[in-house]
Amino acid sequence: MTLPRSLSSSRFGQAIQQGDFLLTAEITPPKGSDTSAMLALAQQLKGRVHAINLTDSNRAMARMSPLAASVLLHQAGIEPIFQLACRDRNRLALQGDLLGGAALGLRNVLALTGDPIKVGDCADARAVFDLESVRLLQLIQRLNNGLDCNGKPLPDGGTHWLAGAAVEPQCGSFSGLERRFNRKLENGAEFFQSQMVTDFEQLERFMDKLGRPGGKPILAGIFLLKSAKNAQFINRNLPGVQIPEAIIQRLAEADHPLEEGIRIAAEQVKQARQICQGVHLMAVKAEHLIPRILDEAGIPALS
């Protein structure tokens, strides 16, 4: 069987094609030019996850370009997923970054709309939002077909991006969720990474009605909670997420809340393994603990 070029040109894509239980993790590029800590974290995750997401000024906090960070990981032999948000770039800049990233050897991209400027640390910046995530997927499809943003042939060759998208299984509006999910499928999304999952019954319903019929891998977002205070902060500030009171109580009563958080995350990985095709692990400022979460969940190192 001949693999689609976008799958065969990416190790992550090959894992998708083989039907592996997919493991990805998230690293935030540095707030500065020293990449040593980022690369050290990535090395700790190498062999435990299929690919590592490099966030694009997540929560509108100004950081190093995810394009540069992704290239550095690629050069170190670590599979990156280049997150690309529409908030800060018009279609010319998006096209330029996609062509440049492809030329530098990147193959995986996550198409995002981007968090609003007001939540971040550059409140006076001007948001762009020339495109949003669905139309960014359309642009990626065009580039993969050898066409530019205007539908004209690229004289110097197209790209072979494996494009992914975000999904919110816990979205309050099922009709809205269905519409966005189907539009992303129609426009070339080959995998989906979810926002933080706290309601696994709702994840199961999403998989039954949309995820499995869609035929593309869904990776459930698993977040390492460090304390009850951390969980309460997320409930107050992250729309669409409601961490159950039982989990907050476990963290509050634990002698070592971080250790309890690792156990909870491992339990959630096990739950997700019964429901969908992978997990996307988020452990903000504690990424070095992701291998421990996987060990406790019984997930072996990759061969």
Secondary structure, DSSP 8 states (H G I E B T S, - for coil): ----HHHHT-HHHHHHHTT--EEEEEE---SSS--HHHHHHHHHHBTTBSEEEE-SSGGG---S-HHHHHHHHHHTT--EEEEEESTT--HHHHHHHHHHHHHTT--EEEEE----GGGSS-TTS----SS-HHHHHHHHHHHHTTB-TTS-B-TT-----EEEEEE-TT-S-HHHHHHHHHHHHHTT--EEEEEE---HHHHHHHIIIIIHHHTS-EEEEEE----HHHHHHHHHHSTT----HHHHHHHHH-SSHHHHHHHHHHHHHHHHHTTSSEEEEE-TT-GGGHHHHHHHTT-----
